[in-house]
């Protein structure tokens, strides 16, 4: 994949601002959210109290 194709795809993602629901652990949650925000999306981890306790 060439750099122009990557740039075009990234621009397409940024133009629609997708909401991405991350299913991950607390160690990587912040990194995943920051990467998604940097790419132009919105991050959602579901919140909650952790396992229904």
C-alpha positions in Angstrom: 0.0 0.0 0.0 1.5 3.3 -1.0 1.6 6.4 1.2 -1.0 8.3 -0.8 -3.5 5.4 -0.4 -2.9 5.5 3.3 -3.4 9.2 3.5 -6.6 9.0 1.5 -8.0 6.2 3.8 -7.1 8.2 6.9 -8.8 11.3 5.5 -11.9 9.2 4.9 -12.0 8.0 8.5 -11.4 11.5 9.9 -14.2 12.9 7.8 -16.9 10.6 9.3 -15.6 10.7 13.0 -16.5 7.1 13.8 -17.3 6.0 17.4 -15.1 3.0 18.3 -16.1 0.8 21.3 -12.9 -0.7 22.7 -13.1 -4.0 24.5 -9.7 -4.1 26.2 -8.1 -4.2 29.7 -7.3 -1.3 31.9 -3.6 -1.5 31.1 -4.0 -0.7 27.4 -7.3 1.3 27.5 -5.7 4.7 27.6 -3.3 3.9 24.7 -6.2 2.5 22.5 -8.3 5.6 23.2 -5.5 8.0 22.4 -4.7 6.2 19.1 -8.3 6.3 18.1 -8.6 10.0 18.9 -5.4 10.7 17.0 -6.8 8.9 14.0 -9.9 11.1 14.1 -12.4 8.7 15.8 -14.1 8.9 19.1 -13.3 6.3 21.8 -15.8 4.5 24.1 -14.8 1.9 26.7 -18.3 1.3 28.0 -17.5 2.7 31.5 -19.1 0.7 34.2 -17.8 -0.5 37.5 -15.8 -3.5 36.3 -17.6 -6.8 36.2 -20.9 -5.9 37.8 -19.6 -5.9 41.4 
